[in-house]
Amino acid sequence: MRGIEEAIVAIERCETLEALTCALQASIEARGFSHFAFIDTSVAGADQPTLIATVPPAWEREYRSGGFVHVDPMLPVARRTNTPFHWLSVPLPKRLGRKKPGAIKTMEAARDHGFTNGLVIPFHYLDDLGRSYSSVCTFFWKDRVTQFVSMFKQERLALHIILLYWAQKAVEIESKNRNRPSRFLDAEGYPLRFVALTDRERDVLSWAGRGKTVPDTADILKLSEETIDTHMRHAMQKLGANNKTHAVVKAIYLGLIDV
């Protein structure tokens, strides 16, 4: 997975949301995307959710004025999964009668603005007080769909790791702006001050960060798949991570592994 280390270094250097926005934009442009939009979806039904974006002003105005946040078909999917997905993988409701469903209006409007597909990455996390939040980031694609399919296969994991790291950095910058420091939390909601991973747990996380599957890692380390799963589960518990990718990002952030 190309460019992860460079992207993380660039993100780590950011001290403002403006710099952080530029860093993510540069990273996604290198992979063929045109823009991104990061939306706080923690409060269902909010008319004006928190938004960090580089999308054209015309699209942002139409999205807000059209109330698309209430009918966007991607947001309900993002709230119930941790796995990245793309627009064309989400079925739209059928049109019955003359009234056009809001989900269809949203996607038609996106196409009118030149977006042929989008990569959607959900992000669920806790702040430093243990409160749960959900956000979703969409990377907008304007080229041919066939090119998107190739990119999706090659870059999905890299973009997921980069975004998780970016989102945590955004939380920290916002917390610092409120004079309230933020840290990663363990499974009980307490700040992570020290995490003792075993050598095997670090190995498993490192190979996962390089895009290796459980069977791949088992073959590399000459261990059973069950053993790999056990090491990963223990590492996730120690790091207070929601999933494997989240554990990799936390381990990188804390300097426990390299990728």
Number of C-alpha atoms within 10 A of each C-alpha: 14 11 13 18 15 12 22 21 11 18 24 15 12 18 14 13 15 10 14 21 20 15 20 23 18 15 21 20 15 11 17 16 22 19 21 24 17 23 20 18 23 16 11 14 11 12 13 12 17 13 15 17 20 18 14 12 10 9 14 15 11 14 17 14 12 15 15 18 23 18 17 17 20 24 19 13 15 22 17 11 13 18 16 19 20 18 17 12 9 11 10 15 12 10 10 8 6 6 7 12 14 19 20 17 15 22 20 13 17 18 13 11 13 13 20 18 24 24 20 25 23 26 26 20 20 17 19 19 13 16 9 11 14 18 22 23 25 22 25 26 23 18 15 11 14 9 12 21 12 10 14 18 9 15 14 18 20 19 24 22 21 21 24 21 21 23 20 21 23 20 19 20 20 16 16 13 11 9 9 12 14 18 18 23 22 19 16 9 15 14 17 16 10 9 13 11 17 12 10 15 20 20 19 26 30 20 21 21 25 16 19 15 15 19 14 14 22 19 12 12 13 10 12 14 16 12 13 22 17 14 21 24 17 14 25 24 16 18 25 21 22 15 14 15 22 22 24 31 25 23 23 20 17 15 9 15 20 16 14
